[in-house]
Amino acid sequence: MLRDDPLLTVAAQGDGSFISSTQVPGKTNLALAPARLNKAIVLTHDCMLDKPNVEFWQVCPLMPLSILPKPQQGDVRKNRIFRYLHLPPFGDAIPESFVDFAVVTTVAPAIVRSAKRLVSLSDYGRQSFYTQYIRWITRWQLNELACPVCGAEYNAALALPVRTE
């Protein structure tokens, strides 16, 4: 059911999450959208980040790999689950994690600008990110590819994991 009353409050919960709600006369607050503070990766193109007329940026949450069942963790490390991109740990700032492409969220630029940047992907990491994101959107299967010139076979899926270098 769509509502047209404005968002009035965002209340912090005891677990660090937030609940946004509206006040309807004669009724209790109605939850509209649960939210939580989380590490995230910015999806919005860098050429859009400095443009003042861009109202929202897209982000995906970074989730610790440990929240997944052990058997699934191995598949995530090999980037075999389309919706996830594996990320190795980065010092104490980021544990071994994954990006969940199924949870794209829009946020106001001020929210991201006020956050602390922890790390940027390397060129190799960006290539892995783009490949996995395209696989998620298109369901593109990475199979053995044959070079049209020499006939050598290449498994593109083997190049996906992000190196820790």
N, C-alpha and C positions, 0 to 999 in steps of 0.2 A: 504494500500500500504506500503510495507516494504521499508526502506531507509537504505543505508549503510554509509551516511555521519556522521561524529562524532558529538557528543554533544559538542557545543562550549560555550554556555552561559546559565546561569540561572539568570533571571532578577526578582527582587522583584517588586511586584505590590503594589498599595496603600492600599489594604485591608489586607496586611500581607501574601498573597499567593505568589507563585513563578511560573514563566513560564520558562520552558527550551526551547531552540531554537537552530537552526543552521543558519549559514549565508551562503546563496547560492548566488554565484556571479550573479549580475544583477537582483536579486529578493530581496524582503523584508524578514525579519526573519520569519521562519515557526515554529509555535508552535508544539512541539512534545509531551510534557507531562505536564499538569498542576500539581502543587504540592502545599502543604501548610504545615506549621508547626502545629503540633497537639500533644496533649497528646496521648500516645499509650501504649498498652500492648505488651510485647515481647512474641512471640509464639515459637521462636527458643528454643530448649531444653537447659537447663543450662549446660549440659555436652559439648555442642558445643561452648559456649560463650568464653572459654579461649583457644580455638584451633586457632593457627595463620593461618591455611590454609582455614578457613571458610571465604568466600568472602562476603557473604550477610547474614543478619538476617531477619527473618520475623516478622512483627509487624502488629497489627490491631489498628485502631484509637479508641480512647475513645471519645464518643460524649455526650454532655449534654442531659439528658432526655427531657429537656424543648423544644428541637427542634422538637419533635414529637407531633402529635395531641393528645389532652387529652385522648380520648378513647384508643388510642394505648399505652399510657404510662402505664396504668393499666396492659395490657397484657405483656408488657416488664418487669414490676416489678415482675410478676409471672413467668417470663421466658417461656412464651407460644409462643413466636415468635422465631422460631429456629435460625435465623441468629443473634439474639441479646442476650447478657448476661447482665443482670442488675447488676449495682454496686452501693451500697449506697454511700452517700457523705463521704468524709474524710476530716474533718476540713474545712479550707479555701482553701486547695490545690486542692481538686477535688469535684465538685458539684455532685449531683445525676446524674449518667451517665449510658451509656451502651457501650458494645464492639460490633462492627459491624463485624462479621466474614466474611461477603461478600466482605470486603475491605481489603484483605491481601496485604501487600506491602513489598517489599524487600528493605532493606537499607544497606549501608556499616556499618560495626561494629563501625567505628570511630564516626559516627553520634550518635549512641545510647550511646557509651561510654562517649561522651562529654556532654550528656544530664544529667539533675539532676533526680535521682530516687526519686519519691515522696512517694511510698508505695509498699509493697509486699503483695500478697494475703496470707491469713492465710491458714492453712491446709483445713479448711472447704471451703474457697473461691476457692482454687485450685480444690477441688473435684467438686464444682459447675461449675467451668470453664471447666474442662475436660468433665463432663456430657453434658453440653450444646454444647460444640464444637463437640463432637461425634454425638449428635442429629442433628446438622447442617450438618455435612458431610454425615451421613448415613440416615437421615430422620427417625431415630428411634423414634417411638411413646412410650411415657411413659404412660403405662396403669396400672390398678390395677394388682399387682403381688400376687400370692398365695405362701406362704411358702410350700415347698415340704414336710416338716416334720410335721408341726402342722396345716397347712391349713389357717393360719391367713393371711388376705389380707393387702397389703401395697401399698400405692400410692406413687411411687417414685418421681413423679412430685412435691409433697408437700415439698420435701427436697431440692429443687433447689435454692430458693432465698438465696443470700449471706447475712449473718447476719452482723449487724453493730458492734458487740462486738469486 
